[in-house]
């Protein structure tokens, strides 16, 4: 579960370098997205 959240947060931080509104927003979006992917994968398989 945590690897998905950390991976999403890392991807969000990278996107935050390029796309506004900045690091914190994309970091949070990435972490939440990573957790959502984890929940989906565990539910589906």
C-alpha positions in Angstrom: 0.0 0.0 0.0 2.7 2.5 0.9 4.8 1.9 -2.2 1.8 2.9 -4.3 1.3 6.1 -2.3 5.0 6.9 -2.3 5.3 6.2 -6.0 2.3 8.5 -6.7 3.7 11.2 -4.5 7.0 11.0 -6.3 5.3 11.3 -9.6 3.2 14.2 -8.3 6.3 16.0 -7.1 7.9 15.6 -10.6 4.8 16.9 -12.3 4.8 19.8 -9.8 8.1 21.0 -11.2 6.3 21.6 -14.6 2.6 22.2 -14.0 1.0 24.8 -11.7 -0.3 25.0 -8.9 2.9 23.5 -7.5 4.6 20.8 -5.6 2.3 20.3 -2.6 -0.9 20.1 -4.7 0.5 17.5 -7.1 2.2 15.6 -4.2 -1.1 15.2 -2.5 -2.9 14.3 -5.7 -0.2 11.7 -6.5 -0.4 10.1 -3.0 -4.2 9.9 -3.1 -4.1 8.5 -6.6 -1.5 5.9 -5.6 -3.7 4.7 -2.7 -6.7 4.6 -5.0 -4.8 2.4 -7.4 -3.8 0.1 -4.6 -7.4 -0.2 -3.4 -8.5 -1.0 -6.9 -5.9 -3.6 -7.5 -6.6 -5.3 -4.2 -10.3 -5.3 -4.9 -10.1 -6.5 -8.5 -7.5 -9.2 -8.1 
